[in-house]
């Protein structure tokens, strides 16, 4: 994440050197609509499972955003995204080991406070509502039992999750290069009775967008 932010700052610095920022009409006070696509690098944390070890996985992120100015330096930016999260994991359940990959497809709706100190840089922070569309588990261990798989399939999965997210956009004309980090505030299971691992999603996201 630090390397990604450093790269974005280098791009921003190069842009400011080559373009004067003295214009009074630099687009910060205009309503802007855009589309974006990129990747999530997701994992989980706060697991309460027995011997649960998770590794990150890559997923798709794509959607639309709307920039609404509240002045030259502040605005709000709602978005609607299709966002793939999940993880790769090993652990034990019902006394036996398992090895599997979980992919979760969400509709993410962040509502950002957008801080625009200069035209090429936007800082974003705010809450996000996530709705789970689909969950897919792929077991790689041939010894996994049907009973174990049923424990995962019957898990009381939470459909609606509140998240927190923050990031930065680099604006180069109509191009928007974004990097952000997010994490759930709620566990994945609804009432805490599931025998399978309890966790919260966390992810890094990098996107490239076009604003109109």
C-alpha positions as CSV (number, residue, x, y, z in Angstrom):
1,X,0.0,0.0,0.0
2,X,2.8,2.4,0.8
3,X,4.5,1.7,-2.5
4,X,1.2,2.3,-4.3
5,X,0.6,5.6,-2.6
6,X,4.2,6.7,-3.3
7,X,3.7,5.9,-7.0
8,X,0.5,8.0,-7.0
9,X,2.3,10.9,-5.3
10,X,5.1,10.8,-7.9
11,X,2.5,10.9,-10.7
12,X,0.8,13.8,-9.0
13,X,4.1,15.7,-8.6
14,X,5.0,15.2,-12.2
15,X,1.6,16.5,-13.2
16,X,1.9,19.6,-11.2
17,X,5.3,20.4,-12.5
18,X,4.2,20.2,-16.1
19,X,0.8,21.9,-15.7
20,X,0.2,25.3,-14.1
21,X,-2.5,25.3,-11.4
22,X,-3.3,29.0,-11.4
23,X,-6.7,28.8,-13.2
24,X,-9.6,29.8,-11.0
25,X,-11.9,27.4,-12.9
26,X,-10.1,24.1,-12.4
27,X,-13.2,21.8,-12.2
28,X,-13.4,21.5,-8.4
29,X,-16.7,23.3,-8.3
30,X,-18.4,21.3,-11.1
31,X,-20.6,18.2,-10.7
32,X,-18.8,15.3,-12.3
33,X,-20.0,11.8,-13.3
34,X,-17.5,9.0,-13.9
35,X,-16.9,5.3,-14.5
36,X,-14.1,3.2,-13.0
37,X,-12.6,-0.3,-13.0
38,X,-9.8,-2.0,-11.2
39,X,-8.9,-4.7,-8.7
40,X,-9.4,-5.5,-5.0
41,X,-6.7,-7.2,-2.9
42,X,-8.8,-8.6,-0.1
43,X,-8.3,-10.7,3.1
44,X,-10.0,-11.1,6.4
45,X,-9.2,-10.4,10.1
46,X,-10.5,-10.9,13.6
47,X,-11.1,-14.6,12.9
48,X,-12.5,-16.7,15.8
49,X,-12.2,-20.0,13.9
50,X,-10.1,-23.0,15.1
51,X,-6.6,-22.9,13.6
52,X,-7.9,-20.5,10.9
53,X,-5.2,-19.1,8.6
54,X,-6.2,-16.8,5.7
55,X,-4.3,-15.4,2.7
56,X,-5.3,-12.6,0.4
57,X,-6.9,-13.0,-3.0
58,X,-7.5,-10.7,-6.0
59,X,-11.0,-9.7,-7.3
60,X,-12.7,-7.3,-9.7
61,X,-14.0,-3.8,-8.8
62,X,-16.0,-1.7,-11.2
63,X,-18.8,0.9,-11.1
64,X,-19.8,4.5,-11.3
65,X,-19.2,7.6,-9.2
66,X,-20.7,11.1,-8.8
67,X,-18.8,14.2,-7.5
68,X,-21.0,16.8,-5.9
69,X,-19.1,20.0,-4.8
70,X,-20.1,21.8,-1.6
71,X,-17.5,24.5,-2.4
72,X,-14.1,24.6,-4.1
73,X,-12.3,22.5,-1.5
74,X,-15.0,20.2,-0.1
75,X,-17.6,17.9,-1.6
76,X,-19.3,14.6,-1.4
77,X,-18.7,11.6,-3.7
78,X,-21.2,8.7,-3.7
79,X,-20.4,5.6,-5.6
80,X,-22.0,2.3,-6.6
81,X,-19.6,-0.6,-7.3
82,X,-19.6,-4.3,-8.0
83,X,-16.8,-5.5,-5.8
84,X,-15.3,-9.0,-5.4
85,X,-13.7,-9.8,-2.0
86,X,-12.8,-13.0,-0.2
87,X,-9.7,-15.0,0.9
88,X,-7.9,-18.3,0.6
89,X,-7.8,-20.3,3.8
90,X,-6.8,-23.4,5.7
91,X,-8.0,-24.6,9.1
92,X,-10.0,-27.2,10.9
93,X,-13.7,-27.8,11.4
94,X,-15.5,-30.8,12.9
95,X,-12.1,-32.2,13.8
96,X,-10.7,-32.3,10.3
97,X,-8.6,-29.9,8.2
98,X,-9.9,-28.0,5.2
99,X,-8.3,-25.9,2.4
100,X,-10.5,-23.6,0.3
101,X,-11.0,-20.3,-1.5
102,X,-14.0,-18.1,-0.8
103,X,-15.1,-15.5,-3.3
104,X,-17.8,-13.0,-2.2
105,X,-19.6,-10.7,-4.7
106,X,-20.8,-7.4,-3.2
107,X,-22.6,-4.3,-4.2
108,X,-20.6,-1.5,-2.4
109,X,-22.1,1.9,-1.9
110,X,-19.6,4.3,-0.3
111,X,-20.4,7.8,0.6
112,X,-17.2,9.9,0.8
113,X,-16.4,13.2,2.2
114,X,-14.1,14.6,-0.6
115,X,-11.4,17.0,0.4
116,X,-9.8,18.8,-2.6
117,X,-6.8,20.9,-1.5
118,X,-5.7,21.2,-5.2
119,X,-7.3,20.3,-8.5
120,X,-5.2,17.2,-9.1
121,X,-5.6,15.6,-5.6
122,X,-8.8,14.4,-3.8
123,X,-8.7,12.8,-0.4
124,X,-11.7,10.5,0.4
125,X,-13.0,9.2,3.7
126,X,-16.4,7.9,4.8
127,X,-18.8,5.0,5.5
128,X,-19.7,2.3,3.1
129,X,-22.8,0.0,2.8
130,X,-22.1,-3.4,1.4
131,X,-24.7,-5.9,0.2
132,X,-23.7,-9.5,-0.4
133,X,-24.9,-10.8,-3.8
134,X,-23.3,-14.2,-3.9
135,X,-20.8,-16.3,-2.1
136,X,-18.8,-19.2,-3.6
137,X,-16.6,-21.7,-1.8
138,X,-14.1,-23.9,-3.6
139,X,-12.6,-26.7,-1.6
140,X,-9.2,-27.9,-2.8
141,X,-8.7,-30.7,-0.3
142,X,-10.1,-34.0,-1.7
143,X,-10.5,-35.3,1.9
144,X,-13.0,-32.6,2.8
145,X,-16.3,-34.2,3.9
146,X,-19.8,-33.4,2.8
147,X,-20.6,-32.5,6.4
148,X,-17.8,-30.0,6.5
149,X,-19.0,-28.4,3.2
150,X,-22.5,-28.2,4.6
151,X,-21.3,-26.3,7.6
152,X,-20.0,-23.6,5.3
153,X,-23.0,-23.6,3.0
154,X,-25.4,-23.4,6.0
155,X,-23.6,-20.6,7.6
156,X,-25.7,-17.7,8.8
157,X,-24.0,-15.1,6.5
158,X,-24.7,-11.4,7.0
159,X,-26.1,-9.8,3.8
160,X,-25.8,-6.2,4.9
161,X,-22.5,-4.8,6.3
162,X,-21.4,-1.4,7.3
163,X,-17.8,-0.6,6.4
164,X,-15.3,2.3,6.7
165,X,-13.1,3.3,3.8
166,X,-10.5,6.0,2.9
167,X,-8.3,6.7,0.0
168,X,-6.9,9.2,-2.5
169,X,-7.6,10.1,-6.1
170,X,-5.1,11.6,-8.6
171,X,-6.9,13.6,-11.2
172,X,-5.2,14.1,-14.6
173,X,-7.6,15.9,-16.9
174,X,-10.5,13.4,-17.3
175,X,-8.5,10.5,-15.9
176,X,-8.9,9.5,-12.3
177,X,-6.4,7.1,-10.7
178,X,-7.6,5.9,-7.3
179,X,-6.2,3.9,-4.3
180,X,-8.1,3.2,-1.1
181,X,-8.3,0.8,1.8
182,X,-11.5,-0.5,3.5
183,X,-12.6,-2.7,6.4
184,X,-15.9,-4.1,7.7
185,X,-17.2,-3.0,11.1
186,X,-19.3,-6.2,11.5
187,X,-18.6,-9.9,11.5
188,X,-19.6,-12.0,8.4
189,X,-22.1,-14.2,10.4
190,X,-25.4,-12.8,11.5
191,X,-25.9,-14.0,15.0
192,X,-22.6,-15.5,16.1
193,X,-23.9,-19.1,16.2
194,X,-22.1,-20.5,13.2
195,X,-19.4,-23.1,13.7
196,X,-17.4,-21.9,10.8
197,X,-14.8,-19.1,11.1
198,X,-16.1,-15.6,12.0
199,X,-14.3,-12.7,10.4
200,X,-14.4,-9.2,8.9
201,X,-13.4,-8.3,5.4
202,X,-10.5,-6.0,4.7
203,X,-9.2,-4.9,1.3
204,X,-7.0,-2.6,-0.8
205,X,-8.4,-1.3,-4.0
206,X,-6.8,0.3,-7.1
207,X,-8.8,1.7,-9.9
208,X,-8.6,3.8,-13.1
209,X,-11.6,5.9,-14.0
210,X,-12.9,8.5,-16.5
211,X,-14.9,11.5,-15.4
212,X,-17.2,13.5,-17.7
